[in-house]
Amino acid sequence: MKKGQNGQNNTEHLKIIPLGGLGLIGMNITAFEYKDSIIVVDCGLAFPEDDMLGIDLVIPDITYLKENAQKVKGFVFTHGHEDHIGAISYILKDLNVPLYATKLTMGLIERKLEENDQMKTTRRKVVKQGQSINLGDFRVEFIRTNHSIADAVALAIYSPAGVVVHTGDFKVDYTPVFGDAIDLQRFAELGKKGVLALMCDSTNAERPGFTASERTVGRTFDHLFSENVTHRIIVATFASNVDRVQQIINSAYKYGRKVVIEGRSMVSVISTASELGYINIPDNTLIDIDEMKNYPDEKMVLITTGSQGESMAALSRIAANMHKKITIHPNDVVIFSSNPIPGNEKAVSKVINELSAKGANVVFQDTHVSGHACQEDIKLIYSLVKPKFAIPVHGEYRHMKAQAKLAEELGIQKDHILMLKAGDVLELSEDSAAVTGQVQTGSILVDGLGVGDVGNIVLRDRQHLAEDGIVIAVLTLEKYSGQILAGPDIVSRGFVYVRESEDLMDEARMVVEDCLDYCGSHHITDWAKMKNSIRDSLGDFLWKRTKRRPMILPIIMEVAY
């Protein structure tokens, strides 16, 4: 659906267009459109899947927003996690519009803007929980919620078509570490006035019961610190979980330990949170990594990234003996304060095994609580908000399906529960909801400094190279006669070990020579045809001999005498 296709008869409808974040964990971004106004909620990245070889990050395709740039009034953010803010510095290069977020969320966004020299060119406004902003035909109210990072908000999005409540990532925590409990009263007030649709976090919709308070982890840490007064303690957690870091620091201070924070993202988030007053670090508690040698093990706590087994994160490098300044000592206590994200279980298990083999005592029981609402919390929000339509968001398809089932159990009509996918254009009015079209969406792959220059074909080639290797046939021809002056030479990488396969390489060379003889006798001088002929002949031969299909790259050079 391109700009200019909005007929007058559609103007009373609110359009909700998810551009990412549905059916996967991460890359959350949703556009809300009414007449000539578009607001965008969140702008997150996703981390690459296993088959995305060499890819660093995945960001959303915002073609639709670029086509309608004159309508876009701003980006509004629910909280400061990477899957909600991580793509913004890339997107601003194509779409420079104002940003609206709470204080800590904006602080984390500004770190990204500073790194990319975008601070002077980007308009920003810090909004307090409870405040509202006007953006075109929309008014957006920021409602206090709880999550695994402070300053998280839900959004009440007011339009002439009705009110949509977007929860963002949330949990119901009556005893949060920082700030106040979720503003359930405001959700109830909105429900009384009438809510057109609820877009609710689905991440934990399969889990029964209530999500435990973050403070329960603090008690577990206290217990672990009291049990291990003679050992060094290393804690791995998410860089953005500021409240978790606060509780670890509280226990460290209580038991007279010094704290080192290691991992680039961890240092960045904690320094931002500290500057803005979202974490309280007692004087003389934090020390530099180079000062560790001045203290005995029993007086040290190390807080680090790598709880998901990421290969380049600090804990993984420590476990693999690749860290320049930290090595594992026998009887170190290593605490994993997180649950593996689906797909990361193998990597986490590998790190745990490496740590255990070096004599560390690894702990991962009761050291984490989720930042997402379980079934009873989700039911509570639905009961307060009483939406006419339910739109599950945030999570894999099975998570969204589980929330849809909960909504149905709570009395929402089945045809009022809308299971969207990225790119769907949902048109909502007081008495109707229907998917009326599709816009372009997808994943833009970031590799180093390249954004979008690695696509499916390049990934397929990388996959091919990774699985089967490459065989290169190199030869030199005389320019006018087409006679072979040198070669063909066969070079192999990742296919077979050449020194143990000399016969195979000799036969492959003969196959290429026969192919060139055929081309000569049939007067085939076009390089493209010659290369295709070499590729086909060599490919058939190698498949028959090895049952493998390496990438075959013929290289023909020409010399004039």
N, C-alpha and C positions, 0 to 999 in steps of 0.2 A: 504494500500500500504506500504509494508515493505521496508527497505533499501535493496539495491542490485537489485531492480526490475526496475531501470531506464535504459531502453535499449538505445543503441546509437542513435536510430532514434528519440528519444525524446529530445536530448540534446539542440536543438535550441529553445525549448519552455521554457518560464518562468512559474513556477508554483506559484499560489497564493492559500494558504491554511488557511482560517479562522478557528482558533481553539476555538473561542468564540466571543461574542459581536454582533452576528447577531440574530435578532428576540427577543432580550431582551435588557434592559438597564443595561449596566455594563459588566464586564468580557471581556474587549476588548483585543484580542491577535490575531495576524495574522502572518503567516510564509510566506516568499518569498524564493523560491528555484530555483537555476539555476545550473545545473550540480552538482558540489560537494560543493556548497555554500548555506547556509541557513542564512537569517537574520530574526529576529523576531521584529515586531513593537508592542510595548506596552505589558504590562503583568498585567492586572487589575483583580480586584475581583468584585463579585456581592454580594448584601446583600440578606439575606434569605427571601423567600416568606413566607406567613402566615402559610402554611401547613408544613414548615420545623421546627418543634417544637424543641427548644433548640439549634438550629444551630446558630453559630456566624457569619460565613462568608462562601462564596462559591468561590472556585478558579478553574481555568481551568484544564482539564486533558491534560498533555503534553506528553502522551505516544509516540506520533509520534516524538517529538523532542528528547526524550530519546533514541529511537531506532536509530536516526540519529545524535547522539550527536557529532560525529567527524566532521560533516558538519556545525554545528551551529557556526557562526562567532561572534555573539553578539546580544544583545537586544538594540533596538533604541526606545526612548520614545518621544511622542509628547507633553505631558504636565504632570503636577503633581497631577492630581486628582486620587482618590482611584480606580476608575473604569479603570484606565490606568496604575497605578503603584502598587496597593495594594497587589498583589499576589507575587511580586518579591522575597521577603525574603523566602517564602515557596518554590518557584521554584528553587532558587539557591542551595537548599540542594540536588537537583537531577541533576542540570545542571549548573555547575559553568563556566559561560562565561562572557566576558566583557560587561559593560553597557555604553551606550552613551546617554547623555541628556544635555539640557541647564542648566544653573547655578542654578536657583531656583528649577527646577525639580530634579536635582541631589541632591540638599540640602535636599529635602523632602524624596528622596529615601534613603539617608545616615542616616536619622533619624531611618528608619526601620532597616537598616543594623546594626546600633549601638545597637538597642534594642535586636537584635538576635545574637550579637557578630560575625558579618560577615564582618566587615570593612577590617580586615587584609587579608581576603581570597578572596575578590572580587576586580577585576580590573575595574577601572572606568575612564571615560574620559569626561570632560565637553566640549561641543561643542557650539560655538557661532552661533546665527542666521546669516545665510548667508554663513556659512562654509560647507565644504563637508568632508566626511570620506570615506576611501576605506575599504571594508570588502569582501574579496574573489573576486568573480566575480561581486560584486555590488559596486556602488558608491552611497552614500546617501547624499543629500543636504538638509540642514535645512533652511526652508523658514519662515520668520516672519509672524505670524498671530495674531489675537486677540481672546481672550476667557475670561471666568470669573476668570482666574488666569493668572498671568504674565508669560512671557517666553514660551508661547505656540508656537508650530511650525507645519507647514505642512512639508511633506517629498517628495522630488523628488527622486525616486528610479531608478537609471540607471542600466540597464542590457543589455547584448548583444542583447536581444530580443526586447528592446525598453524601453521607460521611463514610469513609473507609478507614478502618483501624488496621494499621500494620504493626505487628508486635516487635519486629526486628528479632534478633536472638534474645531470648529471655528465660528467666526462671523466677519462681516466687521464693524469695529469701527473706524471712522475717527478722533475721539477725545478720545482716551483711557486715563484712569487715570494714568497709568504707561507705559512708553515706547512709541514706535512709532506705527503708523497705520499699518495695514496689508500690506505686500509688493505685491500689485496688479501688479506692473510693472514686477516682476519676474514671476508671473503666466502667464502674457501676453507673455513674452519672451519665456517661455517654450512652450506655445501654438503655437507660430510662428515656432519653430523648429520641432514640432510634438510630441504629447503625445499619447502613446498607450492606456492607460486607466486612468480614474479618479475614485478614491475611495473617495466618498464625504460623509460627516456627514449628516445623515438623520433626526436627532432628531426633528427638527422643520419644516420638509418638508411639513407638513399639514397646516402650518400657512402662510397666505398671507402677502405681504408687506416686509418691511425691519426690521431687529432687531434694536431696539433703542440703542443709545450709553449708556455706563455705567455712563457717566456724568449726564444723565437725572435723575438718582436716587439720585445723590448728591444734585441736586436742590430740590428734594422732601424732603430729610432729612433736608436741611437748613430751608425749610418752616415749617416742623414739629417741629424743635427745637425752632424756633421763636414763634410758637403758644403755646408752652408748657413750658414757662420759669419758671413756679412755680411747675412743676411736675418732678418726677424722670422718666427717660427714659430707657427702656430695649429694646434692639434690638436683635432679633434672626436671624441668617443667617448661610449659609454654612461655615464650618470651613476654607475651602480652598479658599473662595472668598476674597482674600487679598485686591483687589481694593475696594471692598464694605466696608471692615473694615477701610481702609484708609480714605474713604469719611465720615464715621461716626466719626472717630477721628478728621478730619478736622472741622466738625460742632461742636463737643464737645469743641474743643480748641477755636473756634470762640466765643462760648457762655460761656466760662469760666467754663467748667465742667471737673471733673475728670473722668477717664475711668477705669473700671475694666473689664478684660477679663476672662470669666469663661467657663469651659468645657475643658477636657483634650486635645482633638484634636485641638480645637481652640488655646489654649495656645502653643501647639507644633508648629503648622503651622506659627503663628504670630511671635514666637520667631525666627524660622528659617528665615522667610522673613525679619525680622528686622536685624538679623545678616548679611544677604547677601545684604542689602541695597534696598530691594524691597518694603519697607514700611517706611514712615517717621513719627516717633512719637515725637512730641515736648517734650522737657524736662519738668519734673514734671507733665505730663498729666496722665501717667499710674500709678495707685496705686494698692497695693495688696488688696485682698478681705477683709482681716482683718482690713484694714484702713477705710473701708466704713463708719463705725460707727462714724468716726470723722468729717463727712461732712453731711450737710443737703441734703434732697432728691433732691432739685432743682439744686444742684451742682454735681449730679451723673449721669453717663451713664454706663449701664451694657451691654456689648456685649457678647452674649452667643450662645452656640449650642442648637439644639432642634427645629429648624424651621420645621422639618419634623414629629414632634410628637413622636420621638423615646423615648421609655419608660425610658431609663436610662440616656438620655441627660439632661443637666442642666435645661433647661426651663421646661421640663416635671416634674422634681423633685420639682422645685420651685412651679409650678402650683398645684401639689399634696401635698404641705406642707411637702415634704420629704427632702428638702435641709437643710443642717446643718446651713448655714450661711446667707441665703437670704429668706425672706418672702415677699409676695406681700402686698403692702400698698394700701389702697383705693386711687383712682385717679392716680396710676402709669400708664404711657403710655407704652404699649407693642407693638412693631412694628415687624411684621413678614416680613422680607426682603427676601422672596423666594416664589416660587409657589410650591404647594404640588406635589411631584413626583407621577405619576399614582400608585394608590394602597395605598397611605398614607393619602388620604383625611379624612378618619374616625378618624385616630389618631390625625391629626392636629385640626380637629373640636372639638375633646374631650378636647384638651389642651386649645383652645380658650374659650370654655364654662367654664372650671374650672377657668381660669383667670378672665373672665367676672363676674362670681359668687362672686369672691373675691373683686370686685369693680374696677378692672383694665379697662382702656380704650384701647381696642385692635384695632390696625390699620394694614390693609393688602392691601389697595388700592394704586396702583402706587408706591410701595416701592421695586419693583424688575424689572429688565430686564433680559432677557435670555442671556446666553453665547453662544447660538447656532444660526446658520444662518437660517433665514426665507426664503420663496420662492424666493424673488427677489435677496437676497444675493447668494443663490445657483445658480440662473440663471446667475448672474454676473460671478461667478467662471467658470461655464460651458462655457460661451461665451468667456472668456479669454483663457482657457486651450484648448478648442476645441478637446476633446478626441475622439479617434476612438471607444473605448468601455467605457461604464458607469457601474460602480459597486457600487450601494448604500450600505453604511455600517453604523454602529452605530445607533441603534434604534430598536423598535419593527417592526414586519413585515409590519404593516400598514404605518409606517413612511417611510420604504424603498420603499414600493409600491408607495407612494405619490411622492418620488423623481424620481422613474422610469417614472412616468407619466410626470413630468417636463422635464426630459431628452428627452422623445419622442416629447414633444411640441417644444423643441429647435432643432429638426431635426435629432436627433440620431436614427439610424435605430432600429426598435424594437428588431431584433435578435442580436443587439450589446449591449443591456441592459441586464445585467446578475444579476439575483436575486439568490444570493448564500445562503446556510445555513451552519452552523458550521460543519466542517469535509469535505466539498466539496474540491476536488482538481481541480482547474481551470487551464487549460493549455492555455497560451497565446502566439501567435506569431504575426508577422506583419499582417497576413491576416486571422487569425482564432482564435476562442476562444471556448473552450468546457470543460465541466465538465467531467473528464475522470476517476474519482474514488472517493473513500471515505477513510478517515483515522479515527482512533478512537478519539472521543472527548466526552466531557461530563462535569459534575460538580463534583468536589471533595468537600465534606462537611467538614468544620472545626468546631469542637465542643471542646472548651477549648484547651487542648494541643493535642487532637487527630485530626489527619489529615487523612481523608479517612476511618476511622474505623467506621463511621456511614454511612450506605448505605440505600438502599430502604427498606430492611426488617426491620432494626431498626426504620426507620422513620414510616413505616407502623404500627409497634408495638406501637410507641409513639402516633400515631394518634388514634389507637384503644383504648389505655389507656385514652387518653384525651376525647374521645367521649363516651365511655361506661364503663370505670373503670375496676377494676380487682376483681375477686373472687378467693380466695385461699382455697383449701381443704387440710387440714393437718391430717395425721394419722400415727400411729406407729404400725408396725407389728412385731410379734415374728419371728426370723430369720428362724427357722426350720419348725415350724408348719404353719406359715402364719396367725396365729390368730391375731385379732386386740387387741392390748394392750391399746391403747389410741386413742381417736378421733372416728370418724372424726370430726374435728373442722372446721368451716367455717369462714374465715376472709374476710371482704369486704372493699375495698377502692374505692371511686369514683363511686360506683354502686348504693347503697341505704344507707339511714341512718339506721344503724343496730338497734338502740334503738327503732325505730318506725316500724321495720320490723322483729320482733322476730319470728312471725309465719312463714314467708317466709324462714328465716334462719333454723328454726327447720325442715321444710319440705325438704329443700335442704340437710340437714344432713341425713335425712331418705333416700333420693334418692341415696346419696353416699353409705349408708349402704347396700341398696338393690343391688346396683351395685357390691359391694364387696362380698356380699352373692352369687351373680351370678357367679362371678369369682371363688370363692371357690368351689362351686358345680360343676363347669366345669373344675376344676384343672388348672385354668389360674394363673400361678405364675410369669410370665414374667412382670417386672415392666412397661416396655413400653406399653404393651398391657393393663395392669390395668389402667395406667394413661389415655390412649386414651379412654378406656371405661368410666372412671369417667368424662372425658372432654365432651364426647358425651352425656351421660345421664344428667349431670348437665346443659349443654348448652341447650338441648331440653326443660328441665323443666323450666329454667329461661326465655327462649323465650316465652313459653306458658303463663307463669304467668305475665311477665312484658313487653313483646315485645322488650326486649333489649338483646344485645349479648356482655356481658362483656368478657374480657380476663379471661380464666379459667386456673389456675395453680395448678395442683395436686402435693403435696409434700409428698412422702412416706419415712418414716425413719424406720430403722431396728434395733432391739435390740436382742442380743443373751442372753439366760438365761442358 
